[in-house]
Amino acid sequence: MSELDRVLELISGETEPEFIAEKLNTSVCHATNLCLKLVEKGKLRLKFKVICPGCREVCAEFENIIDIPDEVECRCGYKFMPMRENIKMVFVKV
Ligand SMILES: [Zn+2]
């Protein structure tokens, strides 16, 4: 079984690259690259979740990183500029 097939098997619901890395005993960077290859092949979809620094909840979700606005207002009332550390990538089976 190829590494990509193993990744695909591990994905259920919304899966973070950290989970794949742990299961494959590899780096998060390598796991992310494997997932991105599967996105290219049309097997997975990538979603970006914006995490509010105020309440730690997901306050918005985007399909494309370019769609993330410069400023986000969370339901808790916190307004912020989404930075790298506020954005979480998740992968979903197509
Ligand atoms: Zn919030």
PDB file of the backbone (N, CA, C, O) and the ligand in Angstrom, with CONECT records:
HET     ZN  A 101       1
ATOM      1  N   MET A   1       0.846  -1.201   0.000  1.00  0.00           N
ATOM      2  CA  MET A   1       0.000   0.000   0.000  1.00  0.00           C
ATOM      3  C   MET A   1       0.884   1.255   0.000  1.00  0.00           C
ATOM      4  O   MET A   1       1.832   1.357   0.778  1.00  0.00           O
ATOM      5  N   SER A   2       0.567   2.182  -0.862  1.00  0.00           N
ATOM      6  CA  SER A   2       1.389   3.390  -0.927  1.00  0.00           C
ATOM      7  C   SER A   2       1.077   4.311   0.249  1.00  0.00           C
ATOM      8  O   SER A   2       0.033   4.204   0.893  1.00  0.00           O
ATOM      9  N   GLU A   3       2.013   5.213   0.505  1.00  0.00           N
ATOM     10  CA  GLU A   3       1.850   6.160   1.599  1.00  0.00           C
ATOM     11  C   GLU A   3       0.571   6.991   1.396  1.00  0.00           C
ATOM     12  O   GLU A   3      -0.152   7.287   2.347  1.00  0.00           O
ATOM     13  N   LEU A   4       0.316   7.357   0.136  1.00  0.00           N
ATOM     14  CA  LEU A   4      -0.875   8.168  -0.156  1.00  0.00           C
ATOM     15  C   LEU A   4      -2.162   7.402   0.153  1.00  0.00           C
ATOM     16  O   LEU A   4      -3.118   7.974   0.678  1.00  0.00           O
ATOM     17  N   ASP A   5      -2.184   6.112  -0.172  1.00  0.00           N
ATOM     18  CA  ASP A   5      -3.364   5.294   0.137  1.00  0.00           C
ATOM     19  C   ASP A   5      -3.581   5.197   1.642  1.00  0.00           C
ATOM     20  O   ASP A   5      -4.714   5.213   2.124  1.00  0.00           O
ATOM     21  N   ARG A   6      -2.462   5.096   2.380  1.00  0.00           N
ATOM     22  CA  ARG A   6      -2.567   5.025   3.850  1.00  0.00           C
ATOM     23  C   ARG A   6      -3.153   6.320   4.395  1.00  0.00           C
ATOM     24  O   ARG A   6      -3.990   6.302   5.298  1.00  0.00           O
ATOM     25  N   VAL A   7      -2.706   7.447   3.838  1.00  0.00           N
ATOM     26  CA  VAL A   7      -3.230   8.749   4.274  1.00  0.00           C
ATOM     27  C   VAL A   7      -4.735   8.797   4.031  1.00  0.00           C
ATOM     28  O   VAL A   7      -5.510   9.191   4.902  1.00  0.00           O
ATOM     29  N   LEU A   8      -5.125   8.390   2.835  1.00  0.00           N
ATOM     30  CA  LEU A   8      -6.533   8.427   2.449  1.00  0.00           C
ATOM     31  C   LEU A   8      -7.384   7.584   3.402  1.00  0.00           C
ATOM     32  O   LEU A   8      -8.508   7.952   3.746  1.00  0.00           O
ATOM     33  N   GLU A   9      -6.829   6.454   3.816  1.00  0.00           N
ATOM     34  CA  GLU A   9      -7.537   5.567   4.748  1.00  0.00           C
ATOM     35  C   GLU A   9      -7.737   6.221   6.117  1.00  0.00           C
ATOM     36  O   GLU A   9      -8.734   5.981   6.798  1.00  0.00           O
ATOM     37  N   LEU A  10      -6.762   7.053   6.503  1.00  0.00           N
ATOM     38  CA  LEU A  10      -6.810   7.676   7.836  1.00  0.00           C
ATOM     39  C   LEU A  10      -7.762   8.862   7.912  1.00  0.00           C
ATOM     40  O   LEU A  10      -8.165   9.270   9.001  1.00  0.00           O
ATOM     41  N   ILE A  11      -8.124   9.416   6.754  1.00  0.00           N
ATOM     42  CA  ILE A  11      -8.976  10.600   6.744  1.00  0.00           C
ATOM     43  C   ILE A  11     -10.426  10.204   7.005  1.00  0.00           C
ATOM     44  O   ILE A  11     -11.003   9.390   6.284  1.00  0.00           O
ATOM     45  N   SER A  12     -10.995  10.788   8.034  1.00  0.00           N
ATOM     46  CA  SER A  12     -12.439  10.613   8.231  1.00  0.00           C
ATOM     47  C   SER A  12     -12.979  11.910   8.810  1.00  0.00           C
ATOM     48  O   SER A  12     -12.443  12.442   9.782  1.00  0.00           O
ATOM     49  N   GLY A  13     -14.021  12.402   8.216  1.00  0.00           N
ATOM     50  CA  GLY A  13     -14.523  13.714   8.622  1.00  0.00           C
ATOM     51  C   GLY A  13     -13.475  14.761   8.298  1.00  0.00           C
ATOM     52  O   GLY A  13     -12.810  14.692   7.264  1.00  0.00           O
ATOM     53  N   GLU A  14     -13.335  15.722   9.182  1.00  0.00           N
ATOM     54  CA  GLU A  14     -12.324  16.765   8.984  1.00  0.00           C
ATOM     55  C   GLU A  14     -11.065  16.339   9.722  1.00  0.00           C
ATOM     56  O   GLU A  14     -11.065  16.208  10.946  1.00  0.00           O
ATOM     57  N   THR A  15     -10.008  16.128   8.980  1.00  0.00           N
ATOM     58  CA  THR A  15      -8.794  15.590   9.576  1.00  0.00           C
ATOM     59  C   THR A  15      -7.646  16.590   9.492  1.00  0.00           C
ATOM     60  O   THR A  15      -7.395  17.185   8.443  1.00  0.00           O
ATOM     61  N   GLU A  16      -6.961  16.761  10.607  1.00  0.00           N
ATOM     62  CA  GLU A  16      -5.831  17.685  10.647  1.00  0.00           C
ATOM     63  C   GLU A  16      -4.549  16.944  10.271  1.00  0.00           C
ATOM     64  O   GLU A  16      -4.400  15.759  10.567  1.00  0.00           O
ATOM     65  N   PRO A  17      -3.622  17.653   9.614  1.00  0.00           N
ATOM     66  CA  PRO A  17      -2.357  17.009   9.246  1.00  0.00           C
ATOM     67  C   PRO A  17      -1.580  16.476  10.460  1.00  0.00           C
ATOM     68  O   PRO A  17      -0.802  15.530  10.337  1.00  0.00           O
ATOM     69  N   GLU A  18      -1.796  17.089  11.627  1.00  0.00           N
ATOM     70  CA  GLU A  18      -1.124  16.631  12.857  1.00  0.00           C
ATOM     71  C   GLU A  18      -1.520  15.187  13.189  1.00  0.00           C
ATOM     72  O   GLU A  18      -0.703  14.394  13.657  1.00  0.00           O
ATOM     73  N   PHE A  19      -2.792  14.868  12.936  1.00  0.00           N
ATOM     74  CA  PHE A  19      -3.299  13.525  13.202  1.00  0.00           C
ATOM     75  C   PHE A  19      -2.630  12.512  12.265  1.00  0.00           C
ATOM     76  O   PHE A  19      -2.210  11.438  12.696  1.00  0.00           O
ATOM     77  N   ILE A  20      -2.539  12.868  10.987  1.00  0.00           N
ATOM     78  CA  ILE A  20      -1.900  11.993   9.989  1.00  0.00           C
ATOM     79  C   ILE A  20      -0.425  11.776  10.349  1.00  0.00           C
ATOM     80  O   ILE A  20       0.090  10.660  10.276  1.00  0.00           O
ATOM     81  N   ALA A  21       0.241  12.872  10.741  1.00  0.00           N
ATOM     82  CA  ALA A  21       1.660  12.800  11.090  1.00  0.00           C
ATOM     83  C   ALA A  21       1.879  11.821  12.247  1.00  0.00           C
ATOM     84  O   ALA A  21       2.821  11.029  12.240  1.00  0.00           O
ATOM     85  N   GLU A  22       0.989  11.895  13.235  1.00  0.00           N
ATOM     86  CA  GLU A  22       1.111  11.027  14.400  1.00  0.00           C
ATOM     87  C   GLU A  22       0.912   9.557  14.007  1.00  0.00           C
ATOM     88  O   GLU A  22       1.652   8.675  14.444  1.00  0.00           O
ATOM     89  N   LYS A  23      -0.102   9.318  13.173  1.00  0.00           N
ATOM     90  CA  LYS A  23      -0.418   7.938  12.758  1.00  0.00           C
ATOM     91  C   LYS A  23       0.669   7.339  11.880  1.00  0.00           C
ATOM     92  O   LYS A  23       0.953   6.144  11.965  1.00  0.00           O
ATOM     93  N   LEU A  24       1.277   8.168  11.034  1.00  0.00           N
ATOM     94  CA  LEU A  24       2.311   7.672  10.124  1.00  0.00           C
ATOM     95  C   LEU A  24       3.699   7.817  10.729  1.00  0.00           C
ATOM     96  O   LEU A  24       4.698   7.443  10.115  1.00  0.00           O
ATOM     97  N   ASN A  25       3.749   8.360  11.933  1.00  0.00           N
ATOM     98  CA  ASN A  25       5.018   8.575  12.610  1.00  0.00           C
ATOM     99  C   ASN A  25       5.981   9.402  11.739  1.00  0.00           C
ATOM    100  O   ASN A  25       7.137   9.034  11.529  1.00  0.00           O
ATOM    101  N   THR A  26       5.467  10.505  11.256  1.00  0.00           N
ATOM    102  CA  THR A  26       6.253  11.374  10.398  1.00  0.00           C
ATOM    103  C   THR A  26       6.068  12.833  10.827  1.00  0.00           C
ATOM    104  O   THR A  26       5.350  13.121  11.784  1.00  0.00           O
ATOM    105  N   SER A  27       6.715  13.736  10.114  1.00  0.00           N
ATOM    106  CA  SER A  27       6.584  15.158  10.474  1.00  0.00           C
ATOM    107  C   SER A  27       5.257  15.714   9.955  1.00  0.00           C
ATOM    108  O   SER A  27       4.677  15.195   9.001  1.00  0.00           O
ATOM    109  N   VAL A  28       4.794  16.778  10.602  1.00  0.00           N
ATOM    110  CA  VAL A  28       3.548  17.430  10.181  1.00  0.00           C
ATOM    111  C   VAL A  28       3.722  17.980   8.765  1.00  0.00           C
ATOM    112  O   VAL A  28       2.791  17.966   7.959  1.00  0.00           O
ATOM    113  N   CYS A  29       4.925  18.462   8.480  1.00  0.00           N
ATOM    114  CA  CYS A  29       5.228  19.014   7.164  1.00  0.00           C
ATOM    115  C   CYS A  29       5.061  17.942   6.075  1.00  0.00           C
ATOM    116  O   CYS A  29       4.439  18.182   5.040  1.00  0.00           O
ATOM    117  N   HIS A  30       5.625  16.766   6.329  1.00  0.00           N
ATOM    118  CA  HIS A  30       5.515  15.672   5.354  1.00  0.00           C
ATOM    119  C   HIS A  30       4.055  15.227   5.210  1.00  0.00           C
ATOM    120  O   HIS A  30       3.576  14.991   4.101  1.00  0.00           O
ATOM    121  N   ALA A  31       3.366  15.116   6.330  1.00  0.00           N
ATOM    122  CA  ALA A  31       1.950  14.707   6.303  1.00  0.00           C
ATOM    123  C   ALA A  31       1.124  15.724   5.509  1.00  0.00           C
ATOM    124  O   ALA A  31       0.252  15.346   4.727  1.00  0.00           O
ATOM    125  N   THR A  32       1.402  17.012   5.713  1.00  0.00           N
ATOM    126  CA  THR A  32       0.683  18.060   4.977  1.00  0.00           C
ATOM    127  C   THR A  32       0.941  17.923   3.480  1.00  0.00           C
ATOM    128  O   THR A  32       0.021  18.040   2.670  1.00  0.00           O
ATOM    129  N   ASN A  33       2.197  17.675   3.121  1.00  0.00           N
ATOM    130  CA  ASN A  33       2.534  17.509   1.697  1.00  0.00           C
ATOM    131  C   ASN A  33       1.804  16.321   1.075  1.00  0.00           C
ATOM    132  O   ASN A  33       1.330  16.396  -0.059  1.00  0.00           O
ATOM    133  N   LEU A  34       1.718  15.227   1.825  1.00  0.00           N
ATOM    134  CA  LEU A  34       1.000  14.048   1.317  1.00  0.00           C
ATOM    135  C   LEU A  34      -0.471  14.387   1.084  1.00  0.00           C
ATOM    136  O   LEU A  34      -1.050  14.024   0.059  1.00  0.00           O
ATOM    137  N   CYS A  35      -1.064  15.086   2.049  1.00  0.00           N
ATOM    138  CA  CYS A  35      -2.471  15.483   1.936  1.00  0.00           C
ATOM    139  C   CYS A  35      -2.664  16.411   0.738  1.00  0.00           C
ATOM    140  O   CYS A  35      -3.640  16.288  -0.003  1.00  0.00           O
ATOM    141  N   LEU A  36      -1.730  17.336   0.557  1.00  0.00           N
ATOM    142  CA  LEU A  36      -1.852  18.282  -0.564  1.00  0.00           C
ATOM    143  C   LEU A  36      -1.749  17.559  -1.911  1.00  0.00           C
ATOM    144  O   LEU A  36      -2.384  17.960  -2.886  1.00  0.00           O
ATOM    145  N   LYS A  37      -0.941  16.485  -1.955  1.00  0.00           N
ATOM    146  CA  LYS A  37      -0.865  15.686  -3.190  1.00  0.00           C
ATOM    147  C   LYS A  37      -2.219  15.052  -3.486  1.00  0.00           C
ATOM    148  O   LYS A  37      -2.642  14.965  -4.639  1.00  0.00           O
ATOM    149  N   LEU A  38      -2.888  14.615  -2.427  1.00  0.00           N
ATOM    150  CA  LEU A  38      -4.214  14.009  -2.601  1.00  0.00           C
ATOM    151  C   LEU A  38      -5.255  15.052  -3.011  1.00  0.00           C
ATOM    152  O   LEU A  38      -6.225  14.734  -3.700  1.00  0.00           O
ATOM    153  N   VAL A  39      -5.046  16.295  -2.584  1.00  0.00           N
ATOM    154  CA  VAL A  39      -5.930  17.389  -3.021  1.00  0.00           C
ATOM    155  C   VAL A  39      -5.743  17.582  -4.533  1.00  0.00           C
ATOM    156  O   VAL A  39      -6.713  17.723  -5.278  1.00  0.00           O
ATOM    157  N   GLU A  40      -4.468  17.586  -4.969  1.00  0.00           N
ATOM    158  CA  GLU A  40      -4.170  17.732  -6.400  1.00  0.00           C
ATOM    159  C   GLU A  40      -4.804  16.624  -7.226  1.00  0.00           C
ATOM    160  O   GLU A  40      -5.261  16.851  -8.346  1.00  0.00           O
ATOM    161  N   LYS A  41      -4.825  15.421  -6.657  1.00  0.00           N
ATOM    162  CA  LYS A  41      -5.401  14.272  -7.358  1.00  0.00           C
ATOM    163  C   LYS A  41      -6.929  14.269  -7.306  1.00  0.00           C
ATOM    164  O   LYS A  41      -7.577  13.422  -7.921  1.00  0.00           O
ATOM    165  N   GLY A  42      -7.494  15.220  -6.569  1.00  0.00           N
ATOM    166  CA  GLY A  42      -8.941  15.315  -6.488  1.00  0.00           C
ATOM    167  C   GLY A  42      -9.571  14.357  -5.487  1.00  0.00           C
ATOM    168  O   GLY A  42     -10.782  14.141  -5.511  1.00  0.00           O
ATOM    169  N   LYS A  43      -8.746  13.774  -4.595  1.00  0.00           N
ATOM    170  CA  LYS A  43      -9.261  12.819  -3.603  1.00  0.00           C
ATOM    171  C   LYS A  43      -9.656  13.497  -2.293  1.00  0.00           C
ATOM    172  O   LYS A  43     -10.511  13.008  -1.555  1.00  0.00           O
ATOM    173  N   LEU A  44      -9.018  14.627  -2.023  1.00  0.00           N
ATOM    174  CA  LEU A  44      -9.300  15.358  -0.789  1.00  0.00           C
ATOM    175  C   LEU A  44      -9.609  16.803  -1.118  1.00  0.00           C
ATOM    176  O   LEU A  44      -9.254  17.320  -2.177  1.00  0.00           O
ATOM    177  N   ARG A  45     -10.282  17.436  -0.170  1.00  0.00           N
ATOM    178  CA  ARG A  45     -10.573  18.850  -0.255  1.00  0.00           C
ATOM    179  C   ARG A  45      -9.902  19.513   0.944  1.00  0.00           C
ATOM    180  O   ARG A  45      -9.851  18.943   2.034  1.00  0.00           O
ATOM    181  N   LEU A  46      -9.392  20.717   0.733  1.00  0.00           N
ATOM    182  CA  LEU A  46      -8.730  21.433   1.804  1.00  0.00           C
ATOM    183  C   LEU A  46      -9.653  22.528   2.317  1.00  0.00           C
ATOM    184  O   LEU A  46     -10.302  23.224   1.536  1.00  0.00           O
ATOM    185  N   LYS A  47      -9.707  22.671   3.624  1.00  0.00           N
ATOM    186  CA  LYS A  47     -10.492  23.760   4.209  1.00  0.00           C
ATOM    187  C   LYS A  47      -9.625  24.513   5.195  1.00  0.00           C
ATOM    188  O   LYS A  47      -8.782  23.926   5.873  1.00  0.00           O
ATOM    189  N   PHE A  48      -9.834  25.812   5.272  1.00  0.00           N
ATOM    190  CA  PHE A  48      -9.101  26.633   6.228  1.00  0.00           C
ATOM    191  C   PHE A  48     -10.065  27.102   7.298  1.00  0.00           C
ATOM    192  O   PHE A  48     -11.099  27.703   7.005  1.00  0.00           O
ATOM    193  N   LYS A  49      -9.717  26.821   8.527  1.00  0.00           N
ATOM    194  CA  LYS A  49     -10.559  27.256   9.638  1.00  0.00           C
ATOM    195  C   LYS A  49      -9.848  28.360  10.388  1.00  0.00           C
ATOM    196  O   LYS A  49      -8.665  28.257  10.712  1.00  0.00           O
ATOM    197  N   VAL A  50     -10.596  29.421  10.657  1.00  0.00           N
ATOM    198  CA  VAL A  50     -10.026  30.536  11.411  1.00  0.00           C
ATOM    199  C   VAL A  50     -10.424  30.367  12.874  1.00  0.00           C
ATOM    200  O   VAL A  50     -11.605  30.310  13.216  1.00  0.00           O
ATOM    201  N   ILE A  51      -9.412  30.289  13.717  1.00  0.00           N
ATOM    202  CA  ILE A  51      -9.634  30.096  15.150  1.00  0.00           C
ATOM    203  C   ILE A  51      -9.534  31.456  15.855  1.00  0.00           C
ATOM    204  O   ILE A  51      -8.557  32.186  15.686  1.00  0.00           O
ATOM    205  N   CYS A  52     -10.545  31.773  16.634  1.00  0.00           N
ATOM    206  CA  CYS A  52     -10.564  33.051  17.345  1.00  0.00           C
ATOM    207  C   CYS A  52      -9.563  33.019  18.507  1.00  0.00           C
ATOM    208  O   CYS A  52      -9.595  32.104  19.330  1.00  0.00           O
ATOM    209  N   PRO A  53      -8.673  34.020  18.572  1.00  0.00           N
ATOM    210  CA  PRO A  53      -7.717  34.047  19.696  1.00  0.00           C
ATOM    211  C   PRO A  53      -8.397  34.386  21.018  1.00  0.00           C
ATOM    212  O   PRO A  53      -7.840  34.150  22.091  1.00  0.00           O
ATOM    213  N   GLY A  54      -9.620  34.949  20.932  1.00  0.00           N
ATOM    214  CA  GLY A  54     -10.340  35.313  22.149  1.00  0.00           C
ATOM    215  C   GLY A  54     -10.977  34.109  22.814  1.00  0.00           C
ATOM    216  O   GLY A  54     -10.721  33.829  23.985  1.00  0.00           O
ATOM    217  N   CYS A  55     -11.811  33.395  22.060  1.00  0.00           N
ATOM    218  CA  CYS A  55     -12.565  32.287  22.666  1.00  0.00           C
ATOM    219  C   CYS A  55     -12.079  30.907  22.223  1.00  0.00           C
ATOM    220  O   CYS A  55     -12.576  29.892  22.711  1.00  0.00           O
ATOM    221  N   ARG A  56     -11.095  30.859  21.288  1.00  0.00           N
ATOM    222  CA  ARG A  56     -10.508  29.583  20.832  1.00  0.00           C
ATOM    223  C   ARG A  56     -11.483  28.723  20.016  1.00  0.00           C
ATOM    224  O   ARG A  56     -11.228  27.544  19.771  1.00  0.00           O
ATOM    225  N   GLU A  57     -12.593  29.326  19.604  1.00  0.00           N
ATOM    226  CA  GLU A  57     -13.555  28.583  18.791  1.00  0.00           C
ATOM    227  C   GLU A  57     -13.258  28.843  17.315  1.00  0.00           C
ATOM    228  O   GLU A  57     -12.595  29.821  16.969  1.00  0.00           O
ATOM    229  N   VAL A  58     -13.757  27.953  16.448  1.00  0.00           N
ATOM    230  CA  VAL A  58     -13.668  28.196  15.008  1.00  0.00           C
ATOM    231  C   VAL A  58     -14.685  29.284  14.685  1.00  0.00           C
ATOM    232  O   VAL A  58     -15.877  29.097  14.927  1.00  0.00           O
ATOM    233  N   CYS A  59     -14.241  30.413  14.145  1.00  0.00           N
ATOM    234  CA  CYS A  59     -15.232  31.457  13.874  1.00  0.00           C
ATOM    235  C   CYS A  59     -15.549  31.599  12.395  1.00  0.00           C
ATOM    236  O   CYS A  59     -16.536  32.247  12.047  1.00  0.00           O
ATOM    237  N   ALA A  60     -14.749  31.018  11.515  1.00  0.00           N
ATOM    238  CA  ALA A  60     -15.068  31.056  10.093  1.00  0.00           C
ATOM    239  C   ALA A  60     -14.318  29.942   9.377  1.00  0.00           C
ATOM    240  O   ALA A  60     -13.290  29.453   9.845  1.00  0.00           O
ATOM    241  N   GLU A  61     -14.870  29.552   8.218  1.00  0.00           N
ATOM    242  CA  GLU A  61     -14.274  28.487   7.414  1.00  0.00           C
ATOM    243  C   GLU A  61     -14.190  28.943   5.973  1.00  0.00           C
ATOM    244  O   GLU A  61     -15.122  29.559   5.457  1.00  0.00           O
ATOM    245  N   PHE A  62     -13.085  28.645   5.324  1.00  0.00           N
ATOM    246  CA  PHE A  62     -12.913  29.056   3.932  1.00  0.00           C
ATOM    247  C   PHE A  62     -12.347  27.910   3.100  1.00  0.00           C
ATOM    248  O   PHE A  62     -11.582  27.080   3.592  1.00  0.00           O
ATOM    249  N   GLU A  63     -12.739  27.885   1.831  1.00  0.00           N
ATOM    250  CA  GLU A  63     -12.236  26.859   0.911  1.00  0.00           C
ATOM    251  C   GLU A  63     -10.881  27.273   0.343  1.00  0.00           C
ATOM    252  O   GLU A  63     -10.035  26.434   0.032  1.00  0.00           O
ATOM    253  N   ASN A  64     -10.695  28.595   0.216  1.00  0.00           N
ATOM    254  CA  ASN A  64      -9.444  29.092  -0.351  1.00  0.00           C
ATOM    255  C   ASN A  64      -8.797  30.074   0.609  1.00  0.00           C
ATOM    256  O   ASN A  64      -9.466  30.890   1.244  1.00  0.00           O
ATOM    257  N   ILE A  65      -7.496  29.974   0.694  1.00  0.00           N
ATOM    258  CA  ILE A  65      -6.781  30.849   1.632  1.00  0.00           C
ATOM    259  C   ILE A  65      -6.934  32.321   1.228  1.00  0.00           C
ATOM    260  O   ILE A  65      -6.935  33.210   2.079  1.00  0.00           O
ATOM    261  N   ILE A  66      -7.064  32.566  -0.083  1.00  0.00           N
ATOM    262  CA  ILE A  66      -7.205  33.960  -0.545  1.00  0.00           C
ATOM    263  C   ILE A  66      -8.558  34.567  -0.163  1.00  0.00           C
ATOM    264  O   ILE A  66      -8.730  35.786  -0.191  1.00  0.00           O
ATOM    265  N   ASP A  67      -9.520  33.701   0.196  1.00  0.00           N
ATOM    266  CA  ASP A  67     -10.836  34.210   0.609  1.00  0.00           C
ATOM    267  C   ASP A  67     -10.853  34.704   2.057  1.00  0.00           C
ATOM    268  O   ASP A  67     -11.814  35.341   2.487  1.00  0.00           O
ATOM    269  N   ILE A  68      -9.795  34.410   2.803  1.00  0.00           N
ATOM    270  CA  ILE A  68      -9.774  34.827   4.202  1.00  0.00           C
ATOM    271  C   ILE A  68      -9.614  36.348   4.271  1.00  0.00           C
ATOM    272  O   ILE A  68      -8.619  36.888   3.788  1.00  0.00           O
ATOM    273  N   PRO A  69     -10.572  37.029   4.859  1.00  0.00           N
ATOM    274  CA  PRO A  69     -10.500  38.503   4.890  1.00  0.00           C
ATOM    275  C   PRO A  69      -9.408  39.009   5.831  1.00  0.00           C
ATOM    276  O   PRO A  69      -8.888  38.265   6.662  1.00  0.00           O
ATOM    277  N   ASP A  70      -9.073  40.289   5.680  1.00  0.00           N
ATOM    278  CA  ASP A  70      -8.025  40.892   6.516  1.00  0.00           C
ATOM    279  C   ASP A  70      -8.473  41.008   7.968  1.00  0.00           C
ATOM    280  O   ASP A  70      -7.662  40.997   8.895  1.00  0.00           O
ATOM    281  N   GLU A  71      -9.789  41.118   8.135  1.00  0.00           N
ATOM    282  CA  GLU A  71     -10.291  41.216   9.497  1.00  0.00           C
ATOM    283  C   GLU A  71     -11.503  40.297   9.652  1.00  0.00           C
ATOM    284  O   GLU A  71     -12.374  40.232   8.785  1.00  0.00           O
ATOM    285  N   VAL A  72     -11.530  39.602  10.765  1.00  0.00           N
ATOM    286  CA  VAL A  72     -12.633  38.681  11.039  1.00  0.00           C
ATOM    287  C   VAL A  72     -13.255  39.087  12.368  1.00  0.00           C
ATOM    288  O   VAL A  72     -12.554  39.428  13.320  1.00  0.00           O
ATOM    289  N   GLU A  73     -14.578  39.046  12.415  1.00  0.00           N
ATOM    290  CA  GLU A  73     -15.232  39.280  13.701  1.00  0.00           C
ATOM    291  C   GLU A  73     -15.893  37.988  14.153  1.00  0.00           C
ATOM    292  O   GLU A  73     -16.715  37.405  13.445  1.00  0.00           O
ATOM    293  N   CYS A  74     -15.523  37.565  15.323  1.00  0.00           N
ATOM    294  CA  CYS A  74     -16.041  36.316  15.876  1.00  0.00           C
ATOM    295  C   CYS A  74     -17.405  36.554  16.529  1.00  0.00           C
ATOM    296  O   CYS A  74     -17.775  37.685  16.845  1.00  0.00           O
ATOM    297  N   ARG A  75     -18.132  35.465  16.720  1.00  0.00           N
ATOM    298  CA  ARG A  75     -19.432  35.546  17.409  1.00  0.00           C
ATOM    299  C   ARG A  75     -19.281  36.100  18.815  1.00  0.00           C
ATOM    300  O   ARG A  75     -20.207  36.711  19.348  1.00  0.00           O
ATOM    301  N   CYS A  76     -18.104  35.888  19.423  1.00  0.00           N
ATOM    302  CA  CYS A  76     -17.884  36.372  20.792  1.00  0.00           C
ATOM    303  C   CYS A  76     -17.624  37.880  20.825  1.00  0.00           C
ATOM    304  O   CYS A  76     -17.504  38.472  21.898  1.00  0.00           O
ATOM    305  N   GLY A  77     -17.536  38.507  19.619  1.00  0.00           N
ATOM    306  CA  GLY A  77     -17.331  39.948  19.565  1.00  0.00           C
ATOM    307  C   GLY A  77     -15.883  40.350  19.340  1.00  0.00           C
ATOM    308  O   GLY A  77     -15.583  41.526  19.134  1.00  0.00           O
ATOM    309  N   TYR A  78     -14.979  39.366  19.379  1.00  0.00           N
ATOM    310  CA  TYR A  78     -13.554  39.649  19.192  1.00  0.00           C
ATOM    311  C   TYR A  78     -13.268  39.896  17.717  1.00  0.00           C
ATOM    312  O   TYR A  78     -13.656  39.102  16.861  1.00  0.00           O
ATOM    313  N   LYS A  79     -12.587  41.005  17.425  1.00  0.00           N
ATOM    314  CA  LYS A  79     -12.201  41.323  16.042  1.00  0.00           C
ATOM    315  C   LYS A  79     -10.697  41.167  15.925  1.00  0.00           C
ATOM    316  O   LYS A  79      -9.951  41.637  16.785  1.00  0.00           O
ATOM    317  N   PHE A  80     -10.253  40.513  14.871  1.00  0.00           N
ATOM    318  CA  PHE A  80      -8.803  40.308  14.740  1.00  0.00           C
ATOM    319  C   PHE A  80      -8.394  40.101  13.291  1.00  0.00           C
ATOM    320  O   PHE A  80      -9.223  39.820  12.426  1.00  0.00           O
ATOM    321  N   MET A  81      -7.107  40.244  13.046  1.00  0.00           N
ATOM    322  CA  MET A  81      -6.546  39.968  11.722  1.00  0.00           C
ATOM    323  C   MET A  81      -6.046  38.534  11.744  1.00  0.00           C
ATOM    324  O   MET A  81      -5.131  38.216  12.504  1.00  0.00           O
ATOM    325  N   PRO A  82      -6.633  37.653  10.919  1.00  0.00           N
ATOM    326  CA  PRO A  82      -6.199  36.259  10.969  1.00  0.00           C
ATOM    327  C   PRO A  82      -4.738  36.102  10.510  1.00  0.00           C
ATOM    328  O   PRO A  82      -4.384  36.475   9.392  1.00  0.00           O
ATOM    329  N   MET A  83      -3.920  35.556  11.374  1.00  0.00           N
ATOM    330  CA  MET A  83      -2.514  35.272  11.089  1.00  0.00           C
ATOM    331  C   MET A  83      -2.362  33.761  10.941  1.00  0.00           C
ATOM    332  O   MET A  83      -3.288  32.988  11.185  1.00  0.00           O
ATOM    333  N   ARG A  84      -1.183  33.381  10.540  1.00  0.00           N
ATOM    334  CA  ARG A  84      -0.881  31.975  10.354  1.00  0.00           C
ATOM    335  C   ARG A  84      -1.304  31.114  11.554  1.00  0.00           C
ATOM    336  O   ARG A  84      -1.894  30.045  11.396  1.00  0.00           O
ATOM    337  N   GLU A  85      -0.987  31.612  12.758  1.00  0.00           N
ATOM    338  CA  GLU A  85      -1.281  30.802  13.949  1.00  0.00           C
ATOM    339  C   GLU A  85      -2.782  30.718  14.263  1.00  0.00           C
ATOM    340  O   GLU A  85      -3.203  29.901  15.081  1.00  0.00           O
ATOM    341  N   ASN A  86      -3.585  31.570  13.606  1.00  0.00           N
ATOM    342  CA  ASN A  86      -5.033  31.518  13.818  1.00  0.00           C
ATOM    343  C   ASN A  86      -5.722  30.659  12.764  1.00  0.00           C
ATOM    344  O   ASN A  86      -6.935  30.460  12.821  1.00  0.00           O
ATOM    345  N   ILE A  87      -4.954  30.150  11.801  1.00  0.00           N
ATOM    346  CA  ILE A  87      -5.555  29.400  10.708  1.00  0.00           C
ATOM    347  C   ILE A  87      -5.165  27.933  10.791  1.00  0.00           C
ATOM    348  O   ILE A  87      -3.988  27.586  10.883  1.00  0.00           O
ATOM    349  N   LYS A  88      -6.176  27.090  10.758  1.00  0.00           N
ATOM    350  CA  LYS A  88      -5.948  25.655  10.854  1.00  0.00           C
ATOM    351  C   LYS A  88      -6.385  25.005   9.544  1.00  0.00           C
ATOM    352  O   LYS A  88      -7.467  25.291   9.030  1.00  0.00           O
ATOM    353  N   MET A  89      -5.547  24.141   9.015  1.00  0.00           N
ATOM    354  CA  MET A  89      -5.896  23.429   7.780  1.00  0.00           C
ATOM    355  C   MET A  89      -6.531  22.101   8.149  1.00  0.00           C
ATOM    356  O   MET A  89      -6.034  21.389   9.022  1.00  0.00           O
ATOM    357  N   VAL A  90      -7.615  21.773   7.493  1.00  0.00           N
ATOM    358  CA  VAL A  90      -8.189  20.432   7.657  1.00  0.00           C
ATOM    359  C   VAL A  90      -8.452  19.845   6.283  1.00  0.00           C
ATOM    360  O   VAL A  90      -8.689  20.562   5.311  1.00  0.00           O
ATOM    361  N   PHE A  91      -8.404  18.526   6.229  1.00  0.00           N
ATOM    362  CA  PHE A  91      -8.636  17.824   4.965  1.00  0.00           C
ATOM    363  C   PHE A  91      -9.887  16.974   5.084  1.00  0.00           C
ATOM    364  O   PHE A  91     -10.144  16.353   6.115  1.00  0.00           O
ATOM    365  N   VAL A  92     -10.655  16.959   4.010  1.00  0.00           N
ATOM    366  CA  VAL A  92     -11.917  16.229   3.973  1.00  0.00           C
ATOM    367  C   VAL A  92     -11.917  15.380   2.700  1.00  0.00           C
ATOM    368  O   VAL A  92     -11.446  15.819   1.650  1.00  0.00           O
ATOM    369  N   LYS A  93     -12.442  14.180   2.802  1.00  0.00           N
ATOM    370  CA  LYS A  93     -12.565  13.338   1.606  1.00  0.00           C
ATOM    371  C   LYS A  93     -13.580  13.934   0.644  1.00  0.00           C
ATOM    372  O   LYS A  93     -14.610  14.467   1.057  1.00  0.00           O
ATOM    373  N   VAL A  94     -13.275  13.835  -0.634  1.00  0.00           N
ATOM    374  CA  VAL A  94     -14.189  14.380  -1.657  1.00  0.00           C
ATOM    375  C   VAL A  94     -15.361  13.411  -1.838  1.00  0.00           C
ATOM    376  O   VAL A  94     -16.252  13.665  -2.648  1.00  0.00           O
TER     377      VAL A  94
HETATM  378 ZN    ZN A 101     -14.325  34.302  19.591  1.00  0.00          ZN2+
END
